[in-house]
């Protein structure tokens, strides 16, 4: 199941007017070639995963519990968003636990 953070980080090239369409395309396994998704990692050792949009074409992948915190138009833009997330985490909590900081932005 795919869920989105209430505070979704988006890259500069992501059109805010088309955000709902982008989310629908991710859910349906369609999308753009240049879309990268930043999600909270399901692995206990990692905090975030950067996933290319093409992975969601696989039905099995869409069955996982995926919590999306960011959308970017390129891999470089995705890494910049991760740095922005880290900056926000450090400024507000004083720690580098991005996963814990961003997890509170999901509705229960």
Secondary structure, DSSP 8 states (H G I E B T S, - for coil): -EEEEEEEEE-TTS-GGGHHHHHHHHHHT---TT-EEEEE-SSSS-SEEEEEGGGGGSHHHHTS-EEEEEEESSHHHHHHHHHHHHHHHHHHHSS--HHHHHHTTS--
